[in-house]
Amino acid sequence: MSILVTGGTGTIGAQVLAHLQAHNADVRALTRSPETAQLPAGVTAVRGDLADPDSVRAALEGVSTLFVLAPNVADELTQAMLTLTVAHEAGIKGIVYLSVFGGDAYADVPHFAGKYTVERMIEALDLPATILRPAYFIQNDLRQKDGLLEAGVYASPIGGKGVSMVDIRDIGEASAIELTRREQAPAPLGREIYSLVGPDSQTGESIAAIWSAALGRAVRYGGDDLVVTEQRTKTMLPAWHALDLRLMFGRYQTAGAVASEEDLARLTSLLGRAPRSYAAFAKDAAAQWAKG
């Protein structure tokens, strides 16, 4: 039997596929365009779209374990729930679902609330699933390159409460570990939940200080103006997405997203090491940028 990875051509899916290579598993990747999909050696491209349940049914033939990463679109909740419904009907032995850290608390942030609703579905149907709850992705801040290098500004408005940002490589590794564990189990396993977080929480000011050290120049925090953030984001993303992100940053500013000691201990046990830090990421990124 096989592991099917949805979202395999995206940022997180690519990390999952890369880490699965070390586990010697039969892996397939769901994609709308298998003819042009660039996948790691040994991964089979399978045509399908989470918005098309019939295509998912076809793609699940011969599959025993499923990684569910719903796209960040307006109907993300519907796509995720229908995909899990199809998987349940197909008798899939193991599921790993990529949720979000803080989904239970951020009831007014659409993509957080939607992912938590999917978690409730998994519990209600007693699906054999691991729920992974990643915090804000550290690598999102690669988009800050121009502002950091040209203006000396870190502009992501995360506020001063603290966010336990996670490296996407840790997301990929944790996902691969759980997919393999469920694939190799002789029978369906019980539900597990892991928070995917960094080893320390960061604020706008602390991240500016990290970049100052990494770049060898003064970097300041750009502040907490969410209206400006929404307007800027709308030049790159649809208006609904820009508002969704504004609401997320607003919650970061008022409540934070700080991991507990238990969260960190469980993730460290899963990975077999401590999760990667923001400072290590910034040092590596600065070195790469210096090379041009």
Secondary structure, 3 states (H helix, E strand, C coil): CEEEECCCCCHHHHHHHHHHHHHCCCEEEEECCCCCCCCCCCCEEEECCCCCHHHHHHHCCCEEEEEECCCCCCCHHHHHHHHHHHHHHHCCCEEEEECCCCCCCCCCCHHHHHHHHHHHHHHHCCCCEEEEEECCEHHHHHHHHHHHHHHCEECCCCCCCCECCECHHHHHHHHHHHHHHHHHCCCCCCCEEEEECCCCCECHHHHHHHHHHHHCCCCEECCCCHHHHHHHHCCCCCHHHHHHHHHHHHHHHHHCECCCHHHHHHHHHHHCCCCCCHHHHHHHHHHHHHCC
